[in-house]
Amino acid sequence: MISLIIPTYKNPTVLDLCLRSAIEGQDKENEILVIIDGCLEENLDVLEKYKDKIKPQILTENVGMSAAQNIGVEASTTGKILIINDDNV
């Protein structure tokens, strides 16, 4: 198992595509951490859609991609990490 870390800001459409791709493309169930970087409202529908498959980390303020990635790494529970931009499919 690996931890997929996906930081996102204001891209719910591409986040949805990224999560669908990540979930459908896995051979085994991986840990998927979505780091919402200060824009929760825009992403609520996507978080609800995948709530049983992801572990969201909600940041109340925008801290930037690097800091959001670091938060995801710290929250990871596996020894293997893959950071994916939200616009990757």
C-alpha positions in Angstrom: 0.0 0.0 0.0 1.1 3.5 -0.7 -0.1 7.0 0.2 -1.3 9.2 -2.6 -1.0 12.8 -1.6 -3.1 15.2 -3.7 -3.0 18.9 -2.7 -5.7 21.0 -4.3 -6.8 24.6 -4.2 -9.7 25.8 -6.4 -9.9 22.9 -8.9 -12.9 20.7 -8.1 -13.5 19.6 -11.7 -9.9 18.4 -12.2 -9.8 17.0 -8.6 -12.8 14.9 -9.5 -11.0 13.5 -12.6 -7.8 12.9 -10.6 -9.6 11.0 -7.8 -11.6 8.9 -10.2 -8.5 8.0 -12.1 -6.5 7.2 -8.9 -9.3 5.1 -7.5 -10.2 3.2 -10.6 -6.5 2.7 -11.5 -5.3 1.0 -8.4 -4.7 -2.7 -8.0 -5.1 -2.6 -4.2 -6.7 -0.1 -2.0 -4.2 2.7 -1.3 -4.4 5.6 1.2 -5.5 8.7 -0.6 -5.0 11.9 1.2 -6.6 15.0 -0.3 -5.2 18.2 1.1 -7.7 21.0 0.7 -5.6 24.2 0.7 -8.0 26.8 2.1 -11.0 26.5 -0.3 -13.3 23.9 1.3 -16.6 25.3 -0.1 -15.5 24.8 -3.8 -14.5 21.2 -3.1 -17.4 20.0 -0.9 -19.2 18.0 -3.6 -16.1 16.2 -4.7 -15.2 15.3 -1.1 -18.7 14.0 -0.5 -18.6 11.9 -3.7 -15.4 10.1 -2.6 -15.8 10.3 1.2 -15.4 6.5 1.6 -12.2 6.3 -0.4 -10.2 9.3 0.7 -8.8 11.0 3.8 -9.3 14.7 3.5 -7.1 17.2 5.3 -8.8 20.5 5.5 -6.7 23.7 5.8 -8.6 26.8 6.8 -6.2 29.1 5.0 -4.3 28.8 1.7 -0.7 27.8 2.7 0.6 27.0 -0.8 1.4 23.7 -2.6 4.7 22.9 -0.9 3.2 23.4 2.6 0.1 21.4 1.7 2.3 18.6 0.4 4.3 18.5 3.6 1.0 18.3 5.6 0.0 15.3 3.5 3.4 13.6 4.0 3.1 14.1 7.8 -0.5 12.7 7.8 0.6 9.6 5.8 0.4 6.3 7.5 2.4 4.2 5.0 6.1 4.1 4.2 5.7 4.9 0.5 4.4 8.2 -0.7 3.4 9.5 -4.2 2.5 13.2 -4.5 0.1 13.9 -7.4 -1.0 17.3 -8.6 -4.8 17.6 -8.7 -4.7 18.2 -12.5 -3.0 14.8 -13.2 -5.0 11.9 -14.5 
